Amino acid sequence: MYAIIRTGGKQYQVAQGDQLRVEKINGEVGDMVELDDVLMVVGDDTATIGTPLLENATVKAKIVEQDKAKKVIVFKKKRRKGYRLKQGHRQLYTALAIEEISA
């Protein structure tokens, strides 16, 4: 059984026991989170598709980690003008462990 969920403006395919990184969700490590934006649930022989969301379908997950991703370097340059700009960015993320999918 797996589900398609939407969080942080992106869609993810998750199954029970999976671990994934999503955009930052408020909460502490060890907290349980309910993800209500479930787009589709696929069981053994049935698939339920929402229009666009499924009502009464939730995915329960546990927050495993709150951290920052690796640094991405942004470098801009214009030739012959002496313009150089170097910036770094570290995106915040939340690591989730999927506990239960209920439809």
Biopython code that builds the backbone (N, CA, C, O; Angstrom):
import numpy as np
from Bio.PDB.StructureBuilder import StructureBuilder

atoms = [
    (1, "MET", "N", (0.852, -1.177, 0.000)),
    (1, "MET", "CA", (0.000, 0.000, 0.000)),
    (1, "MET", "C", (0.890, 1.231, 0.000)),
    (1, "MET", "O", (1.838, 1.327, 0.780)),
    (2, "TYR", "N", (0.573, 2.177, -0.889)),
    (2, "TYR", "CA", (1.303, 3.429, -0.903)),
    (2, "TYR", "C", (0.345, 4.582, -1.171)),
    (2, "TYR", "O", (-0.803, 4.380, -1.568)),
    (3, "ALA", "N", (0.843, 5.796, -0.945)),
    (3, "ALA", "CA", (0.020, 6.991, -1.129)),
    (3, "ALA", "C", (0.851, 8.069, -1.814)),
    (3, "ALA", "O", (2.080, 8.070, -1.739)),
    (4, "ILE", "N", (0.163, 8.975, -2.474)),
    (4, "ILE", "CA", (0.786, 10.169, -3.041)),
    (4, "ILE", "C", (0.338, 11.336, -2.171)),
    (4, "ILE", "O", (-0.859, 11.593, -2.038)),
    (5, "ILE", "N", (1.303, 12.045, -1.578)),
    (5, "ILE", "CA", (0.975, 13.170, -0.700)),
    (5, "ILE", "C", (1.579, 14.444, -1.271)),
    (5, "ILE", "O", (2.480, 14.407, -2.108)),
    (6, "ARG", "N", (1.059, 15.572, -0.797)),
    (6, "ARG", "CA", (1.562, 16.874, -1.210)),
    (6, "ARG", "C", (1.964, 17.648, 0.035)),
    (6, "ARG", "O", (1.158, 17.820, 0.949)),
    (7, "THR", "N", (3.209, 18.116, 0.073)),
    (7, "THR", "CA", (3.684, 18.956, 1.163)),
    (7, "THR", "C", (4.821, 19.821, 0.647)),
    (7, "THR", "O", (5.658, 19.359, -0.128)),
    (8, "GLY", "N", (4.849, 21.056, 1.071)),
    (8, "GLY", "CA", (5.904, 21.966, 0.659)),
    (8, "GLY", "C", (5.884, 22.284, -0.825)),
    (8, "GLY", "O", (6.919, 22.631, -1.394)),
    (9, "GLY", "N", (4.721, 22.170, -1.463)),
    (9, "GLY", "CA", (4.612, 22.473, -2.884)),
    (9, "GLY", "C", (5.110, 21.353, -3.786)),
    (9, "GLY", "O", (5.214, 21.544, -4.998)),
    (10, "LYS", "N", (5.418, 20.196, -3.228)),
    (10, "LYS", "CA", (5.906, 19.062, -4.005)),
    (10, "LYS", "C", (5.055, 17.835, -3.686)),
    (10, "LYS", "O", (4.363, 17.796, -2.669)),
    (11, "GLN", "N", (5.114, 16.841, -4.560)),
    (11, "GLN", "CA", (4.376, 15.604, -4.360)),
    (11, "GLN", "C", (5.356, 14.459, -4.146)),
    (11, "GLN", "O", (6.404, 14.396, -4.788)),
    (12, "TYR", "N", (5.003, 13.551, -3.233)),
    (12, "TYR", "CA", (5.861, 12.433, -2.876)),
    (12, "TYR", "C", (5.049, 11.150, -2.861)),
    (12, "TYR", "O", (3.883, 11.147, -2.463)),
    (13, "GLN", "N", (5.675, 10.046, -3.299)),
    (13, "GLN", "CA", (5.076, 8.727, -3.166)),
    (13, "GLN", "C", (5.664, 8.099, -1.920)),
    (13, "GLN", "O", (6.880, 7.947, -1.811)),
    (14, "VAL", "N", (4.795, 7.729, -0.966)),
    (14, "VAL", "CA", (5.263, 7.199, 0.308)),
    (14, "VAL", "C", (4.572, 5.870, 0.610)),
    (14, "VAL", "O", (3.434, 5.634, 0.205)),
    (15, "ALA", "N", (5.280, 5.024, 1.320)),
    (15, "ALA", "CA", (4.733, 3.761, 1.810)),
    (15, "ALA", "C", (5.109, 3.658, 3.283)),
    (15, "ALA", "O", (5.991, 4.373, 3.759)),
    (16, "GLN", "N", (4.447, 2.780, 3.988)),
    (16, "GLN", "CA", (4.727, 2.606, 5.408)),
    (16, "GLN", "C", (6.169, 2.135, 5.593)),
    (16, "GLN", "O", (6.613, 1.194, 4.935)),
    (17, "GLY", "N", (6.894, 2.799, 6.494)),
    (17, "GLY", "CA", (8.285, 2.464, 6.746)),
    (17, "GLY", "C", (9.280, 3.306, 5.971)),
    (17, "GLY", "O", (10.479, 3.245, 6.240)),
    (18, "ASP", "N", (8.800, 4.100, 5.002)),
    (18, "ASP", "CA", (9.697, 4.955, 4.230)),
    (18, "ASP", "C", (10.210, 6.113, 5.069)),
    (18, "ASP", "O", (9.588, 6.509, 6.055)),
    (19, "GLN", "N", (11.352, 6.647, 4.663)),
    (19, "GLN", "CA", (11.906, 7.853, 5.277)),
    (19, "GLN", "C", (12.211, 8.827, 4.151)),
    (19, "GLN", "O", (12.844, 8.457, 3.162)),
    (20, "LEU", "N", (11.761, 10.084, 4.296)),
    (20, "LEU", "CA", (11.971, 11.048, 3.237)),
    (20, "LEU", "C", (12.238, 12.427, 3.818)),
    (20, "LEU", "O", (11.892, 12.719, 4.962)),
    (21, "ARG", "N", (12.866, 13.270, 2.996)),
    (21, "ARG", "CA", (13.141, 14.659, 3.362)),
    (21, "ARG", "C", (12.146, 15.560, 2.657)),
    (21, "ARG", "O", (11.959, 15.463, 1.444)),
    (22, "VAL", "N", (11.508, 16.435, 3.419)),
    (22, "VAL", "CA", (10.559, 17.390, 2.863)),
    (22, "VAL", "C", (10.960, 18.791, 3.308)),
    (22, "VAL", "O", (11.845, 18.956, 4.148)),
    (23, "GLU", "N", (10.305, 19.795, 2.738)),
    (23, "GLU", "CA", (10.539, 21.169, 3.179)),
    (23, "GLU", "C", (10.200, 21.266, 4.660)),
    (23, "GLU", "O", (9.420, 20.463, 5.173)),
    (24, "LYS", "N", (10.777, 22.237, 5.347)),
    (24, "LYS", "CA", (10.668, 22.334, 6.808)),
    (24, "LYS", "C", (9.218, 22.348, 7.278)),
    (24, "LYS", "O", (8.381, 23.088, 6.762)),
    (25, "ILE", "N", (8.948, 21.508, 8.272)),
    (25, "ILE", "CA", (7.659, 21.452, 8.963)),
    (25, "ILE", "C", (7.936, 21.787, 10.423)),
    (25, "ILE", "O", (8.884, 21.262, 11.008)),
    (26, "ASN", "N", (7.126, 22.647, 11.011)),
    (26, "ASN", "CA", (7.326, 23.017, 12.406)),
    (26, "ASN", "C", (7.085, 21.819, 13.313)),
    (26, "ASN", "O", (6.138, 21.058, 13.113)),
    (27, "GLY", "N", (7.945, 21.656, 14.306)),
    (27, "GLY", "CA", (7.822, 20.566, 15.261)),
    (27, "GLY", "C", (9.187, 20.154, 15.766)),
    (27, "GLY", "O", (10.218, 20.530, 15.208)),
    (28, "GLU", "N", (9.174, 19.379, 16.829)),
    (28, "GLU", "CA", (10.405, 18.888, 17.430)),
    (28, "GLU", "C", (10.670, 17.447, 16.976)),
    (28, "GLU", "O", (9.759, 16.765, 16.506)),
    (29, "VAL", "N", (11.902, 16.994, 17.115)),
    (29, "VAL", "CA", (12.259, 15.618, 16.786)),
    (29, "VAL", "C", (11.484, 14.683, 17.718)),
    (29, "VAL", "O", (11.498, 14.861, 18.936)),
    (30, "GLY", "N", (10.819, 13.703, 17.149)),
    (30, "GLY", "CA", (10.010, 12.758, 17.915)),
    (30, "GLY", "C", (8.529, 13.062, 17.860)),
    (30, "GLY", "O", (7.718, 12.216, 18.239)),
    (31, "ASP", "N", (8.145, 14.258, 17.395)),
    (31, "ASP", "CA", (6.724, 14.611, 17.291)),
    (31, "ASP", "C", (6.071, 13.851, 16.146)),
    (31, "ASP", "O", (6.723, 13.517, 15.157)),
    (32, "MET", "N", (4.766, 13.581, 16.290)),
    (32, "MET", "CA", (3.985, 12.964, 15.232)),
    (32, "MET", "C", (3.319, 14.063, 14.409)),
    (32, "MET", "O", (2.841, 15.056, 14.958)),
    (33, "VAL", "N", (3.291, 13.882, 13.097)),
    (33, "VAL", "CA", (2.719, 14.854, 12.174)),
    (33, "VAL", "C", (1.677, 14.138, 11.332)),
    (33, "VAL", "O", (1.904, 13.016, 10.879)),
    (34, "GLU", "N", (0.522, 14.790, 11.119)),
    (34, "GLU", "CA", (-0.500, 14.247, 10.222)),
    (34, "GLU", "C", (-0.486, 15.038, 8.928)),
    (34, "GLU", "O", (-0.645, 16.258, 8.941)),
    (35, "LEU", "N", (-0.297, 14.357, 7.825)),
    (35, "LEU", "CA", (-0.305, 14.983, 6.508)),
    (35, "LEU", "C", (-1.668, 14.720, 5.878)),
    (35, "LEU", "O", (-2.009, 13.581, 5.558)),
    (36, "ASP", "N", (-2.445, 15.796, 5.702)),
    (36, "ASP", "CA", (-3.828, 15.653, 5.237)),
    (36, "ASP", "C", (-3.981, 15.816, 3.727)),
    (36, "ASP", "O", (-5.022, 15.457, 3.177)),
    (37, "ASP", "N", (-2.967, 16.349, 3.046)),
    (37, "ASP", "CA", (-3.052, 16.540, 1.599)),
    (37, "ASP", "C", (-2.699, 15.237, 0.888)),
    (37, "ASP", "O", (-1.605, 15.095, 0.341)),
    (38, "VAL", "N", (-3.631, 14.290, 0.901)),
    (38, "VAL", "CA", (-3.430, 12.987, 0.262)),
    (38, "VAL", "C", (-4.141, 13.024, -1.082)),
    (38, "VAL", "O", (-5.350, 13.249, -1.148)),
    (39, "LEU", "N", (-3.385, 12.801, -2.154)),
    (39, "LEU", "CA", (-3.939, 12.877, -3.500)),
    (39, "LEU", "C", (-4.429, 11.529, -4.011)),
    (39, "LEU", "O", (-5.386, 11.462, -4.782)),
    (40, "MET", "N", (-3.759, 10.437, -3.572)),
    (40, "MET", "CA", (-4.118, 9.120, -4.072)),
    (40, "MET", "C", (-3.638, 8.056, -3.091)),
    (40, "MET", "O", (-2.571, 8.186, -2.491)),
    (41, "VAL", "N", (-4.427, 7.015, -2.936)),
    (41, "VAL", "CA", (-4.043, 5.865, -2.110)),
    (41, "VAL", "C", (-4.224, 4.613, -2.967)),
    (41, "VAL", "O", (-5.282, 4.403, -3.561)),
    (42, "VAL", "N", (-3.180, 3.785, -3.024)),
    (42, "VAL", "CA", (-3.220, 2.543, -3.798)),
    (42, "VAL", "C", (-3.042, 1.384, -2.840)),
    (42, "VAL", "O", (-2.041, 1.298, -2.128)),
    (43, "GLY", "N", (-4.036, 0.479, -2.827)),
    (43, "GLY", "CA", (-3.976, -0.699, -1.980)),
    (43, "GLY", "C", (-3.514, -1.902, -2.777)),
    (43, "GLY", "O", (-2.852, -1.761, -3.805)),
    (44, "ASP", "N", (-3.866, -3.089, -2.298)),
    (44, "ASP", "CA", (-3.460, -4.317, -2.982)),
    (44, "ASP", "C", (-4.095, -4.430, -4.367)),
    (44, "ASP", "O", (-3.413, -4.748, -5.341)),
    (45, "ASP", "N", (-5.395, -4.169, -4.453)),
    (45, "ASP", "CA", (-6.074, -4.318, -5.737)),
    (45, "ASP", "C", (-6.932, -3.113, -6.108)),
    (45, "ASP", "O", (-7.607, -3.133, -7.138)),
    (46, "THR", "N", (-6.918, -2.059, -5.282)),
    (46, "THR", "CA", (-7.737, -0.883, -5.577)),
    (46, "THR", "C", (-6.884, 0.380, -5.532)),
    (46, "THR", "O", (-5.883, 0.459, -4.820)),
    (47, "ALA", "N", (-7.312, 1.357, -6.313)),
    (47, "ALA", "CA", (-6.672, 2.674, -6.300)),
    (47, "ALA", "C", (-7.765, 3.710, -6.112)),
    (47, "ALA", "O", (-8.752, 3.716, -6.848)),
    (48, "THR", "N", (-7.595, 4.586, -5.132)),
    (48, "THR", "CA", (-8.553, 5.651, -4.872)),
    (48, "THR", "C", (-7.889, 6.969, -5.203)),
    (48, "THR", "O", (-6.846, 7.313, -4.647)),
    (49, "ILE", "N", (-8.507, 7.708, -6.120)),
    (49, "ILE", "CA", (-7.929, 8.965, -6.590)),
    (49, "ILE", "C", (-8.827, 10.105, -6.146)),
    (49, "ILE", "O", (-10.045, 10.035, -6.307)),
    (50, "GLY", "N", (-8.238, 11.152, -5.588)),
    (50, "GLY", "CA", (-8.995, 12.301, -5.116)),
    (50, "GLY", "C", (-9.236, 13.308, -6.213)),
    (50, "GLY", "O", (-8.623, 13.249, -7.279)),
    (51, "THR", "N", (-10.143, 14.242, -5.938)),
    (51, "THR", "CA", (-10.463, 15.296, -6.897)),
    (51, "THR", "C", (-10.394, 16.657, -6.238)),
    (51, "THR", "O", (-11.480, 17.174, -5.976)),
    (52, "PRO", "N", (-9.329, 17.296, -5.939)),
    (52, "PRO", "CA", (-7.957, 16.805, -6.059)),
    (52, "PRO", "C", (-7.478, 16.051, -4.821)),
    (52, "PRO", "O", (-6.487, 15.324, -4.888)),
    (53, "LEU", "N", (-8.177, 16.217, -3.679)),
    (53, "LEU", "CA", (-7.740, 15.557, -2.443)),
    (53, "LEU", "C", (-8.734, 14.487, -2.029)),
    (53, "LEU", "O", (-9.919, 14.558, -2.358)),
    (54, "LEU", "N", (-8.235, 13.495, -1.303)),
    (54, "LEU", "CA", (-9.105, 12.487, -0.710)),
    (54, "LEU", "C", (-9.551, 12.967, 0.659)),
    (54, "LEU", "O", (-8.734, 13.407, 1.468)),
    (55, "GLU", "N", (-10.843, 12.880, 0.915)),
    (55, "GLU", "CA", (-11.342, 13.242, 2.234)),
    (55, "GLU", "C", (-11.183, 12.039, 3.160)),
    (55, "GLU", "O", (-11.271, 10.892, 2.721)),
    (56, "ASN", "N", (-10.950, 12.305, 4.427)),
    (56, "ASN", "CA", (-10.773, 11.288, 5.465)),
    (56, "ASN", "C", (-9.546, 10.408, 5.242)),
    (56, "ASN", "O", (-9.454, 9.330, 5.829)),
    (57, "ALA", "N", (-8.616, 10.836, 4.422)),
    (57, "ALA", "CA", (-7.375, 10.086, 4.228)),
    (57, "ALA", "C", (-6.238, 10.879, 4.853)),
    (57, "ALA", "O", (-6.092, 12.073, 4.593)),
    (58, "THR", "N", (-5.438, 10.220, 5.671)),
    (58, "THR", "CA", (-4.306, 10.870, 6.313)),
    (58, "THR", "C", (-3.087, 9.958, 6.276)),
    (58, "THR", "O", (-3.194, 8.736, 6.174)),
    (59, "VAL", "N", (-1.940, 10.589, 6.362)),
    (59, "VAL", "CA", (-0.678, 9.872, 6.484)),
    (59, "VAL", "C", (-0.030, 10.364, 7.770)),
    (59, "VAL", "O", (0.203, 11.561, 7.934)),
    (60, "LYS", "N", (0.259, 9.444, 8.677)),
    (60, "LYS", "CA", (0.889, 9.807, 9.941)),
    (60, "LYS", "C", (2.384, 9.544, 9.835)),
    (60, "LYS", "O", (2.814, 8.472, 9.407)),
    (61, "ALA", "N", (3.172, 10.550, 10.236)),
    (61, "ALA", "CA", (4.630, 10.440, 10.145)),
    (61, "ALA", "C", (5.254, 10.961, 11.425)),
    (61, "ALA", "O", (4.645, 11.737, 12.163)),
    (62, "LYS", "N", (6.466, 10.525, 11.674)),
    (62, "LYS", "CA", (7.217, 10.936, 12.853)),
    (62, "LYS", "C", (8.416, 11.752, 12.396)),
    (62, "LYS", "O", (9.112, 11.365, 11.457)),
    (63, "ILE", "N", (8.661, 12.885, 13.060)),
    (63, "ILE", "CA", (9.799, 13.728, 12.716)),
    (63, "ILE", "C", (11.066, 13.067, 13.257)),
    (63, "ILE", "O", (11.199, 12.839, 14.459)),
    (64, "VAL", "N", (11.988, 12.767, 12.348)),
    (64, "VAL", "CA", (13.223, 12.097, 12.706)),
    (64, "VAL", "C", (14.364, 13.106, 12.854)),
    (64, "VAL", "O", (15.247, 12.935, 13.694)),
    (65, "GLU", "N", (14.335, 14.168, 12.023)),
    (65, "GLU", "CA", (15.453, 15.102, 12.008)),
    (65, "GLU", "C", (14.986, 16.465, 11.504)),
    (65, "GLU", "O", (14.154, 16.555, 10.601)),
    (66, "GLN", "N", (15.534, 17.524, 12.102)),
    (66, "GLN", "CA", (15.353, 18.901, 11.634)),
    (66, "GLN", "C", (16.762, 19.434, 11.369)),
    (66, "GLN", "O", (17.556, 19.539, 12.303)),
    (67, "ASP", "N", (17.087, 19.769, 10.132)),
    (67, "ASP", "CA", (18.457, 20.153, 9.824)),
    (67, "ASP", "C", (18.498, 21.034, 8.589)),
    (67, "ASP", "O", (17.462, 21.413, 8.043)),
    (68, "LYS", "N", (19.724, 21.356, 8.156)),
    (68, "LYS", "CA", (19.954, 22.110, 6.934)),
    (68, "LYS", "C", (20.644, 21.208, 5.922)),
    (68, "LYS", "O", (21.449, 20.354, 6.292)),
    (69, "ALA", "N", (20.329, 21.398, 4.645)),
    (69, "ALA", "CA", (20.960, 20.618, 3.582)),
    (69, "ALA", "C", (22.370, 21.151, 3.325)),
    (69, "ALA", "O", (22.789, 22.139, 3.927)),
    (70, "LYS", "N", (23.088, 20.491, 2.431)),
    (70, "LYS", "CA", (24.424, 20.940, 2.073)),
    (70, "LYS", "C", (24.356, 22.315, 1.414)),
    (70, "LYS", "O", (23.346, 22.684, 0.815)),
    (71, "LYS", "N", (25.449, 23.064, 1.535)),
    (71, "LYS", "CA", (25.493, 24.416, 0.993)),
    (71, "LYS", "C", (25.553, 24.375, -0.537)),
    (71, "LYS", "O", (26.292, 23.595, -1.137)),
    (72, "VAL", "N", (24.742, 25.249, -1.138)),
    (72, "VAL", "CA", (24.747, 25.445, -2.582)),
    (72, "VAL", "C", (25.393, 26.799, -2.842)),
    (72, "VAL", "O", (24.974, 27.803, -2.267)),
    (73, "ILE", "N", (26.405, 26.839, -3.700)),
    (73, "ILE", "CA", (27.106, 28.070, -4.016)),
    (73, "ILE", "C", (26.441, 28.727, -5.215)),
    (73, "ILE", "O", (26.216, 28.082, -6.238)),
    (74, "VAL", "N", (26.126, 30.019, -5.085)),
    (74, "VAL", "CA", (25.560, 30.814, -6.170)),
    (74, "VAL", "C", (26.618, 31.839, -6.557)),
    (74, "VAL", "O", (26.979, 32.688, -5.742)),
    (75, "PHE", "N", (27.122, 31.773, -7.794)),
    (75, "PHE", "CA", (28.177, 32.670, -8.254)),
    (75, "PHE", "C", (27.704, 33.385, -9.506)),
    (75, "PHE", "O", (27.309, 32.750, -10.484)),
    (76, "LYS", "N", (27.748, 34.723, -9.471)),
    (76, "LYS", "CA", (27.360, 35.534, -10.622)),
    (76, "LYS", "C", (28.566, 36.354, -11.063)),
    (76, "LYS", "O", (29.358, 36.812, -10.240)),
    (77, "LYS", "N", (28.690, 36.530, -12.378)),
    (77, "LYS", "CA", (29.813, 37.296, -12.907)),
    (77, "LYS", "C", (29.412, 37.927, -14.230)),
    (77, "LYS", "O", (28.705, 37.320, -15.033)),
    (78, "LYS", "N", (29.877, 39.163, -14.447)),
    (78, "LYS", "CA", (29.716, 39.813, -15.742)),
    (78, "LYS", "C", (31.112, 40.105, -16.276)),
    (78, "LYS", "O", (31.916, 40.764, -15.617)),
    (79, "ARG", "N", (31.382, 39.619, -17.449)),
    (79, "ARG", "CA", (32.734, 39.742, -17.974)),
    (79, "ARG", "C", (33.102, 41.193, -18.265)),
    (79, "ARG", "O", (32.273, 41.990, -18.705)),
    (80, "ARG", "N", (34.341, 41.505, -18.012)),
    (80, "ARG", "CA", (34.962, 42.813, -18.276)),
    (80, "ARG", "C", (34.366, 43.956, -17.465)),
    (80, "ARG", "O", (34.674, 45.113, -17.750)),
    (81, "LYS", "N", (33.544, 43.691, -16.490)),
    (81, "LYS", "CA", (32.913, 44.765, -15.710)),
    (81, "LYS", "C", (33.372, 44.773, -14.257)),
    (81, "LYS", "O", (33.064, 45.710, -13.521)),
    (82, "GLY", "N", (34.095, 43.754, -13.836)),
    (82, "GLY", "CA", (34.541, 43.684, -12.443)),
    (82, "GLY", "C", (33.431, 43.293, -11.480)),
    (82, "GLY", "O", (33.573, 43.467, -10.269)),
    (83, "TYR", "N", (32.334, 42.769, -12.000)),
    (83, "TYR", "CA", (31.191, 42.378, -11.164)),
    (83, "TYR", "C", (31.286, 40.896, -10.856)),
    (83, "TYR", "O", (31.205, 40.060, -11.756)),
    (84, "ARG", "N", (31.457, 40.573, -9.581)),
    (84, "ARG", "CA", (31.463, 39.193, -9.113)),
    (84, "ARG", "C", (30.678, 39.131, -7.817)),
    (84, "ARG", "O", (30.853, 39.973, -6.936)),
    (85, "LEU", "N", (29.817, 38.139, -7.700)),
    (85, "LEU", "CA", (28.998, 37.983, -6.506)),
    (85, "LEU", "C", (28.962, 36.509, -6.142)),
    (85, "LEU", "O", (28.592, 35.670, -6.963)),
    (86, "LYS", "N", (29.344, 36.194, -4.918)),
    (86, "LYS", "CA", (29.342, 34.810, -4.462)),
    (86, "LYS", "C", (28.475, 34.724, -3.217)),
    (86, "LYS", "O", (28.700, 35.438, -2.240)),
    (87, "GLN", "N", (27.476, 33.840, -3.261)),
    (87, "GLN", "CA", (26.579, 33.636, -2.131)),
    (87, "GLN", "C", (26.437, 32.137, -1.885)),
    (87, "GLN", "O", (26.629, 31.324, -2.790)),
    (88, "GLY", "N", (26.105, 31.794, -0.665)),
    (88, "GLY", "CA", (25.811, 30.415, -0.324)),
    (88, "GLY", "C", (24.410, 30.313, 0.261)),
    (88, "GLY", "O", (23.896, 31.274, 0.833)),
    (89, "HIS", "N", (23.794, 29.140, 0.113)),
    (89, "HIS", "CA", (22.445, 28.932, 0.641)),
    (89, "HIS", "C", (22.339, 27.520, 1.194)),
    (89, "HIS", "O", (22.773, 26.562, 0.554)),
    (90, "ARG", "N", (21.762, 27.391, 2.384)),
    (90, "ARG", "CA", (21.488, 26.077, 2.984)),
    (90, "ARG", "C", (19.995, 25.998, 3.276)),
    (90, "ARG", "O", (19.483, 26.735, 4.118)),
    (91, "GLN", "N", (19.297, 25.102, 2.576)),
    (91, "GLN", "CA", (17.857, 24.951, 2.709)),
    (91, "GLN", "C", (17.519, 24.146, 3.959)),
    (91, "GLN", "O", (18.156, 23.131, 4.240)),
    (92, "LEU", "N", (16.519, 24.597, 4.707)),
    (92, "LEU", "CA", (16.041, 23.856, 5.874)),
    (92, "LEU", "C", (15.177, 22.679, 5.408)),
    (92, "LEU", "O", (14.411, 22.806, 4.453)),
    (93, "TYR", "N", (15.304, 21.544, 6.081)),
    (93, "TYR", "CA", (14.482, 20.391, 5.742)),
    (93, "TYR", "C", (14.070, 19.645, 7.006)),
    (93, "TYR", "O", (14.648, 19.827, 8.077)),
    (94, "THR", "N", (13.055, 18.803, 6.847)),
    (94, "THR", "CA", (12.578, 17.922, 7.905)),
    (94, "THR", "C", (12.606, 16.497, 7.361)),
    (94, "THR", "O", (12.068, 16.234, 6.286)),
    (95, "ALA", "N", (13.221, 15.588, 8.089)),
    (95, "ALA", "CA", (13.221, 14.178, 7.710)),
    (95, "ALA", "C", (12.066, 13.488, 8.430)),
    (95, "ALA", "O", (11.940, 13.588, 9.650)),
    (96, "LEU", "N", (11.225, 12.788, 7.667)),
    (96, "LEU", "CA", (10.040, 12.123, 8.213)),
    (96, "LEU", "C", (10.157, 10.622, 8.029)),
    (96, "LEU", "O", (10.688, 10.150, 7.024)),
    (97, "ALA", "N", (9.657, 9.869, 9.010)),
    (97, "ALA", "CA", (9.501, 8.420, 8.903)),
    (97, "ALA", "C", (8.005, 8.137, 8.862)),
    (97, "ALA", "O", (7.277, 8.488, 9.790)),
    (98, "ILE", "N", (7.548, 7.504, 7.788)),
    (98, "ILE", "CA", (6.118, 7.252, 7.585)),
    (98, "ILE", "C", (5.703, 6.098, 8.494)),
    (98, "ILE", "O", (6.257, 5.001, 8.421)),
    (99, "GLU", "N", (4.716, 6.367, 9.354)),
    (99, "GLU", "CA", (4.246, 5.372, 10.310)),
    (99, "GLU", "C", (3.002, 4.632, 9.830)),
    (99, "GLU", "O", (2.915, 3.409, 9.946)),
    (100, "GLU", "N", (2.026, 5.390, 9.283)),
    (100, "GLU", "CA", (0.726, 4.770, 8.962)),
    (100, "GLU", "C", (0.061, 5.520, 7.828)),
    (100, "GLU", "O", (0.145, 6.745, 7.749)),
    (101, "ILE", "N", (-0.605, 4.779, 6.946)),
    (101, "ILE", "CA", (-1.426, 5.353, 5.880)),
    (101, "ILE", "C", (-2.855, 4.879, 6.101)),
    (101, "ILE", "O", (-3.122, 3.677, 6.113)),
    (102, "SER", "N", (-3.780, 5.831, 6.276)),
    (102, "SER", "CA", (-5.169, 5.451, 6.478)),
    (102, "SER", "C", (-6.036, 6.110, 5.420)),
    (102, "SER", "O", (-5.899, 7.302, 5.146)),
    (103, "ALA", "N", (-6.924, 5.332, 4.832)),
    (103, "ALA", "CA", (-7.798, 5.859, 3.793)),
    (103, "ALA", "C", (-9.160, 5.846, 4.277)),
    (103, "ALA", "O", (-10.073, 6.251, 3.558)),
]
sb = StructureBuilder()
sb.init_structure("model")
sb.init_model(0)
sb.init_chain("A")
sb.init_seg("    ")
for serial, (resi, resn, name, xyz) in enumerate(atoms, 1):
    if name == "N":
        sb.init_residue(resn, " ", resi, " ")
    sb.init_atom(name, np.array(xyz, "f"), 0.0, 1.0, " ", f" {name:<3s}", serial, name[0])
structure = sb.get_structure()
